Amino acid sequence: MPKRILQGTVTSNANAQTVTVSVERRFKHPVLQKTIRKSKKYRAHDETNQFNVGDMVRIQECAPKSKSKRWEVVERV
Protein backbone atom coordinates (compact mmCIF):
# COMPACT_ATOMS: atom_id res chain seq x y z
CA MET A 1 0.00 0.00 0.00
CA PRO A 2 1.51 3.36 -1.00
CA LYS A 3 2.29 6.00 1.59
CA ARG A 4 0.13 9.11 1.60
CA ILE A 5 1.78 12.39 0.63
CA LEU A 6 0.24 15.71 1.70
CA GLN A 7 1.21 19.31 0.99
CA GLY A 8 0.95 22.12 3.52
CA THR A 9 2.50 25.12 5.23
CA VAL A 10 4.87 24.99 8.19
CA THR A 11 3.20 26.78 11.11
CA SER A 12 5.73 26.03 13.88
CA ASN A 13 9.32 24.85 14.20
CA ALA A 14 9.78 25.45 17.94
CA ASN A 15 10.62 21.82 18.82
CA ALA A 16 13.87 20.08 17.91
CA GLN A 17 13.62 17.96 14.74
CA THR A 18 9.88 18.61 14.52
CA VAL A 19 7.71 20.92 12.45
CA THR A 20 3.97 21.45 12.61
CA VAL A 21 2.40 21.45 9.14
CA SER A 22 -1.09 22.79 8.43
CA VAL A 23 -2.75 20.94 5.54
CA GLU A 24 -5.85 22.45 3.94
CA ARG A 25 -8.40 20.47 1.98
CA ARG A 26 -11.35 21.72 -0.05
CA PHE A 27 -14.56 19.87 -0.77
CA LYS A 28 -18.17 20.51 -1.66
CA HIS A 29 -20.77 20.31 1.08
CA PRO A 30 -23.04 17.36 0.28
CA VAL A 31 -26.30 19.28 0.73
CA LEU A 32 -25.48 22.96 0.25
CA GLN A 33 -23.03 22.38 -2.63
CA LYS A 34 -20.84 25.15 -1.23
CA THR A 35 -17.05 24.79 -1.30
CA ILE A 36 -15.70 24.35 2.24
CA ARG A 37 -12.10 24.70 3.43
CA LYS A 38 -10.94 22.55 6.34
CA SER A 39 -7.46 22.40 7.75
CA LYS A 40 -5.69 19.91 9.95
CA LYS A 41 -2.31 20.08 11.67
CA TYR A 42 0.25 17.29 11.44
CA ARG A 43 3.52 17.01 13.37
CA ALA A 44 6.30 15.89 11.04
CA HIS A 45 9.90 14.81 11.54
CA ASP A 46 12.53 17.29 10.26
CA GLU A 47 15.93 15.64 10.80
CA THR A 48 18.12 18.68 10.04
CA ASN A 49 15.89 21.53 11.33
CA GLN A 50 16.03 23.16 7.90
CA PHE A 51 12.39 24.25 7.48
CA ASN A 52 11.05 27.57 8.79
CA VAL A 53 7.59 28.99 9.44
CA GLY A 54 5.83 29.81 6.17
CA ASP A 55 7.59 27.20 4.00
CA MET A 56 5.43 25.04 1.72
CA VAL A 57 6.44 21.40 2.22
CA ARG A 58 5.38 17.89 1.31
CA ILE A 59 5.03 15.35 4.11
CA GLN A 60 4.84 11.57 3.85
CA GLU A 61 3.50 8.87 6.15
CA CYS A 62 6.10 6.89 8.07
CA ALA A 63 6.48 4.55 11.01
CA PRO A 64 5.89 6.25 14.38
CA LYS A 65 8.86 8.42 15.39
CA SER A 66 7.35 9.51 18.73
CA LYS A 67 4.01 9.75 20.52
CA SER A 68 2.67 12.39 18.13
CA LYS A 69 4.87 12.13 15.00
CA ARG A 70 3.68 9.79 12.23
CA TRP A 71 4.85 11.91 9.28
CA GLU A 72 8.21 13.06 7.88
CA VAL A 73 9.06 16.02 5.66
CA VAL A 74 10.02 14.95 2.13
CA GLU A 75 10.82 18.22 0.34
CA ARG A 76 10.22 21.95 0.08
CA VAL A 77 7.73 22.94 -2.64
N, C-alpha and C positions, 0 to 999 in steps of 0.2 A: 504494500500500500504506500503510495507516495506521500511525502511529507508536505503539509500545508505551508504555503508561503504567503505572507501578508505584507502590505506596504502601509507605513504610517509615519508620524512625526515624533521625534524624540521630545518628551515633555520634561524629563528630569534625568540628570546624571550624577546625583548627589552621592550615591553609594558606589563603593569600589567594584569594578568589573560588572556593573549593572546599569542598564538604562531602562527608563519607563517609556514605552511607545504607545501613542494613542492612534488607534486604527478606526477610521470612519467608514461606515457602509451605508449605502443608499438603497432604498427599496420602495415599492409602491404599497400603500396601505390597501389591504384586501377589500375593504368596503368603500372607503372614501376616494380611492384611486389618487391620493395625493402622495407626492414623493416625500419620504421621511428620511432624515439623517440620524443615525445612531452611532455613537462612538464607544469603544471599549479600550481599556488600558491593559497592556501586557508588559510584564517585566522580562527583559531579555538579557542574555549574557553578552558582555562586551569585554573580551579578554584583554585588550590593550588600552582601554579607556580612551578611544580615539573619537568617539561621537559626542557632539555637543547639543545643547537644547536648540531646537529649530531644524535640525537635520532631517531630511527625508531618508528613511532607511527601509530595507526589506528584512523581515525576520522569518525564521524557519523553525518548525517544530523540532524538538530534540528530546533526548532522555532527560529526566529531571536533574537539574544542576543543584537545586536547593529546595527549600520548602515552597517557594513561590515562583521559581524560574523554571519554565518548561519550553522556553524559546531562546534562540541565539540569533544575533545580528549577522546577516550574510554580507550585505554591501550597502554603500551609500547610493542613493538614486540621484 
